[in-house]
Structure formats: structure tokens, C-alpha cells
Amino acid sequence: MSDKPEFDEDNPEWTAADFKRARPPHEVLPPHILKAFPKTRGPQAAAKKVPVSIRLTAEVVERFKADGPGWQSRIDDVLKKAVGL
């Protein structure tokens, strides 16, 4: 198996010329489309989480990742339960 990604004719890698021709969304999309994608996240629905660095065994990380997206939140849930929160 090669480390080189396969070529996808529907989604080719951009060249320097492609980047040169590129324009920002506000120049090419109609206003009603742009309104659907605000520039900010808006107010948070829940309290903000604190970014931390924690070392876990590979087995723990693999086990939580195996259940798919949201694995960090699931670890948070388990830790809260373990400390009685």
C-alpha cells in the first residue's frame, strides 16, 4: 500500500493556479446563502469546557474512539460519574 493518496478526479488536488483564481465566499455566493453560515459560533448552550492535556493509556483511548465521534465527551461523562458529579 502506498503512502501517496489516490487521485480523485471529482476532487483533484489544488494547484498554485487554482489557489490564485480562488475568491472568498462573499464574492461568489448570493447573500441568502451567506446568511446561512454566520461567521461566529453564537452563544454557548452549555458551560464552556476547559482545554487540558491528559495522558491516557492507548487502550482507553482506542476503546472510547471505537464508539465513534464524541469520545472525549464520553470520557468526560465517565469521569464525572466516577467523582460523583
C-alpha positions, 0 to 999 in steps of 0.5 A: 500500500502506498503512502501517496493518496489516490487521485480523485478526479471529482476532487483533484488536488489544488494547484498554485493556479487554482489557489490564485483564481480562488475568491472568498465566499462573499464574492461568489455566493448570493447573500441568502446563502451567506446568511446561512453560515454566520461567521461566529459560533453564537452563544454557548448552550452549555458551560464552556469546557476547559482545554487540558492535556491528559495522558491516557493509556492507548487502550482507553483511548482506542476503546472510547474512539471505537464508539465513534465521534464524541469520545472525549465527551464520553470520557468526560461523562465517565469521569464525572460519574466516577467523582460523583458529579 
